[in-house]
């Protein structure tokens, strides 16, 4: 994908950073305790719901990254798509918090159990089917 391609919205790379495991949220939540991750996910969701509100001084960097991403995205995304994205991302952030709680309690779920909520959110964010179809 060319950086100069006018047919690709500029916010797309930011969208991938937020949704794709292994980037901002996943990278930070892998090394944090339960309460830190809960605060980080609250920060992310507040930035999505209030993109015009400046982020507090000293806040985790994910809040500003999310706010910047969302300010770019909402310029071209319909209100319906915005609502769906925020709702799906709430499911994703809730699943991240639950994953950290369970990881720190040494509880291991099967792939089927973990994919139900987080997989659904990622599926909606990336528009990729993660479930098999007949």
C-alpha positions in Angstrom: 0.0 0.0 0.0 1.4 3.3 -1.0 1.4 6.1 1.5 0.3 8.4 -1.3 -2.7 6.3 -2.4 -5.7 8.8 -2.1 -8.2 5.9 -2.1 -7.0 4.7 1.3 -8.1 6.7 4.4 -5.1 7.9 6.4 -6.6 6.6 9.6 -6.4 3.0 8.4 -2.8 2.3 9.7 -3.9 3.6 13.1 -7.0 1.4 13.1 -4.7 -1.6 12.5 -2.5 -0.6 15.4 -5.4 -0.5 17.8 -7.2 -3.7 16.7 -4.4 -6.0 15.7 -3.1 -8.1 18.6 0.6 -7.4 19.1 0.4 -3.7 18.9 -0.3 -0.9 21.4 -2.9 -2.4 23.7 -1.7 -6.0 23.6 2.0 -5.0 24.0 1.3 -3.0 27.1 -1.3 -5.4 28.7 1.1 -8.3 28.4 3.4 -6.9 31.1 1.0 -5.0 33.3 -0.9 -6.0 36.4 -4.7 -6.1 36.6 -5.3 -2.6 37.9 -2.9 -1.0 35.5 -4.6 -2.7 32.5 -8.0 -1.8 33.8 -6.9 1.9 34.0 -5.4 1.7 30.5 -8.6 0.3 29.0 -10.7 2.9 30.8 -8.3 5.5 29.3 -8.7 4.0 25.8 -12.5 4.0 26.0 -12.7 7.5 27.4 -10.5 8.7 24.4 -12.9 7.0 22.0 -16.0 8.4 23.6 -14.5 11.9 24.1 -12.0 12.6 21.3 -12.2 16.3 21.6 -11.3 16.3 25.3 -7.5 16.8 25.9 -5.9 13.8 27.6 -4.7 14.4 31.2 -1.1 15.2 31.8 0.9 12.1 32.7 -1.8 9.7 31.4 -0.7 6.4 29.7 0.3 7.1 26.1 -2.5 4.8 24.7 -5.1 7.4 25.5 -3.5 10.0 23.2 -2.8 7.4 20.5 -6.5 6.4 20.7 -7.7 10.0 20.7 -5.5 10.9 17.7 -6.6 7.8 15.8 -10.3 8.5 16.5 -10.1 12.2 15.5 -8.8 11.1 12.1 -11.3 8.2 11.8 -14.5 10.1 12.6 -13.9 12.5 9.8 -14.7 9.8 7.3 -16.7 7.2 9.2 -20.5 7.3 9.4 -22.1 7.9 12.8 -23.5 4.3 12.7 -20.1 2.9 12.0 -18.6 5.0 14.8 -21.2 3.6 17.3 -20.5 0.0 16.2 -16.8 0.5 16.4 -17.0 2.0 19.9 -19.3 -0.8 21.1 -17.1 -3.5 19.5 -14.0 -1.9 21.0 -15.6 -1.9 24.5 -16.0 -5.7 24.1 -12.4 -5.9 23.1 -11.1 -3.8 26.0 -13.3 -5.8 28.5 -11.8 -9.0 27.1 -8.2 -7.6 27.5 -8.9 -6.9 31.1 -10.4 -10.3 31.7 -7.5 -12.0 30.0 -5.0 -10.2 32.3 -7.0 -11.1 35.4 -7.1 -14.8 34.3 -3.5 -14.8 33.3 -2.4 -13.4 36.6 -4.6 -16.0 38.4 -2.9 -18.7 36.2 -6.2 -19.6 34.6 -5.9 -20.8 31.0 -8.9 -20.9 28.8 -9.4 -22.9 25.6 -9.2 -21.1 22.3 -12.9 -21.5 21.9 -13.7 -19.7 25.2 -11.3 -16.8 24.6 -12.4 -16.2 21.0 -16.0 -15.5 21.8 -15.8 -11.9 23.0 -12.4 -10.7 21.9 -12.6 -12.5 18.6 -15.9 -10.9 17.9 -14.6 -7.4 18.6 -11.5 -8.0 16.5 -13.6 -9.5 13.8 -15.8 -6.4 13.7 -12.8 -4.0 13.8 -10.9 -5.7 11.0 -13.9 -7.0 9.1 -12.2 -10.4 9.1 -14.3 -13.6 9.8 -12.6 -15.5 12.6 -15.2 -18.2 12.8 -15.5 -20.9 10.3 -18.5 -20.8 7.9 -20.1 -23.9 6.4 
